[in-house]
Amino acid sequence: MLISFHDIFLRSLYRFHASETAMQTDQLSDVESLNGGSMKTVDSFSTVMQTLCEIRREITTKLLNKEKVPEKLVTAIENIKNAIEAKMNPKHSITLALDTGMEMQFNVRDELAGLEKDLKFLQYVQSGFKSADSFLDFLASSHPHGKKRFYNEVAQLEYMLMRRVTDGLDVFITDWDGTYKTYCCNYRTSVQPAYSAYWLSLFAKKCAPMSAVLTAGPLRDFGILDLIAVPAENSGIIFGGSWGREWLIKGKRMVNKSYFCAASEIQLKDLATKLSDMINAKPEYHRFLFTGSGFQKKVDRVTIGVQTVKNDVSEEEINAFLDSVNQVVQELDPHSEIFVQHKERLDIEIILKTTTQGTWSKAEGIKYLLDMLEIPASNRSIWICGDTVSDLPMVQYAIQANRAGTIVTFVSPPAEVMQFLVETARPDGYCIVGCPEVIHVAMARVLRKCGALTT
């Protein structure tokens, strides 16, 4: 039977609702018996990671409710970590089989690192919040330039953020991958750690009345709501996908369909179906359902991952696949009137052409959100976090609305971003950090000073 994206992930879609209920006993039982030999297929590994996501949501929910974290949840995380370690080779890769029998290599360095962080965090929690230094020192080891640089950046960001929170922080908006969540080779297993979900939820509750996460990926099927450890509908955090064309607000998905005509929706659906059929029909292309960002249908485009951050896919494989993608697009749009293709190193996007000359960016996404919430940006203080050029429109929007009230944090940005910040932002209004963990710890320290954390 040919592999199908929907068949493989159907049971894991929309699991963010599980944050409202206790973990199922049979799910924990499966984890208790887990070992390296249990994870032989892509399907089995994906199921384990989705179970991990639910475990982390349960932990986050317990902590937010000031309840004790059950030992069985801690043990479950330990079992998953041990199973991955038993399965992987010295280069942090595991070999998994597709339904066709074809094998794929998955780099699981980020998945393993996240498990280790959560176990250290849970030790900190179980100590009665008395081993903060040990946990923070462990997070400091994540910095690419060493612990000293980590602590210096934390101090700088904490100072800037504390000043803003003291004066009043109205809006907090962050990008996800590469900014608040570390990059992962496999989007569909890039599950948020519980510790960062807990701190993010607390920060939204105590320090920023309007907090939002804005990502380029979709909300669902398969999107950020399937990967977060934040109990989305109970956290007060608003999640946005497709560059801010879609938002989950109080449990309702709000979608902006401007910039393209009604018929375009049908054309985009046809494109997604034909591309999916093409991939499913060719065993050699099945890997692209799981490479990097995988196969994503967004509000105005289809995105397909073609390379991982570790360069696991050969150029020959990528070029052959792109040729097939081009054939599908040309069959539907022989005169290039409907779609435009945009190829980057890690993925390819087939985007609906707009009915106007404008292009949708994250700035439009923020404006759409604030308009729906009836929050005028002109007199609001805003904290924007990002890591790439695609996040700059958010900064431009905030600075144009209220430069004096805007602070900005970027994680290892490219030169173009640095130049913009130097020329446009206030000298004391931005911070550059080397990894997402700096943001996490700075937020936690601000929470502690505000009395929202025990230590």
ABEGO torsion letter per residue (X at the ends): XBBBAAAAAAAABGAAAAAABBBBAAAAAAAAABBAAABABAAAAAAAAAAAAAAAAAAAAAAAAGBBBBAAAAAAAAAAAAAAAAABBAAGBBBBBBAAGBBBBBBAAAAAAAAAAAAAAAAAAAAGGAAAAAAAAAAAAABAAEAAAAAAAAAAAAAAAAAAAAAEBABBBBBBBGAABBBBABAAABBBBAAAAAAAAAAAAAABABBBBBBABBABOBBAAAABABBAAAAGBBBBBGGGABBBBGGBBBBBABGBBAAAAAAAAAAAAAAAAAAAABAAAAAAAABEAEBBBBAABBBBBABBAAGABBAAAAAAAAAAAAAAAAAABAAGAABBBBBBAABBBBBBBBABABBBBAAAAAAAAAAAAGBBAAABBBBBBBABAAAAAAAAAAAAABAAABBBBBBGBBAAAAAAAAAABBAAABBBBABAAAAAAAAAAAAAAAGABAX
